[in-house]
Amino acid sequence: MPLENRFSVNDAVGEVTGILTRPVDAGVLLVFGHGAGAGARHPFMQGVADRLAERGVAVFRYQFPYMEAGRKAPNRAPVLTAVVRAATVEAARLAPDLPLFAGGKSMGGRMTSLAASQGALPAALGLAFFGFPLHASGKPGTERAGHLSQVGLPMLFLQGTRDRLADLDLLSPVLDVLQPAPTLHVVDGADHGFHVLKRSGRTDEEVLEELCDAFCSWARELM
């Protein structure tokens, strides 16, 4: 059963909720932030946590303050990155024996990379992005990736070919110049939420399996 607790971010933010799923055979820990429109208990977040647990990966999900308070508008970046940092510290406290990776779905992943670019995640061996939001829908650009050159960690980008928030023709050149060289895993036919059309012949569940297999393969190579 997942272990749910509250942990402190700072005096200004207060406490937020964390959820640790740790299988008995855990050999890796992923600190996993949610996207802008759905919290840590969203079916996608739960699905990733469950499938990674089957593969021996512990997952620490956590809530950002706006979601905890039932608001729609995300907090400003300094608050979000402070939560990422605090969540990483809390996850390491709960599972100090496990190699730690950090990342998230969409906004959660971008805020994790921003925190890492500021030197706030010294325990992380690498970052994993489940749909990096390179730009707003219908507004292609690369400004959101400007900080990635300051991360200095191995990074895994899991991206769908139908993702309206990440034009792969724009993302690939950004990744080509980063060091260490990141890994790009492209999921054919998937959108930003990793949904696939019925005519693709695949199911969303099969895509989740692919994402989790890709994360595990990447993480194992770094350990």
Disulfide bonds with the S-S distance in Angstrom:
none
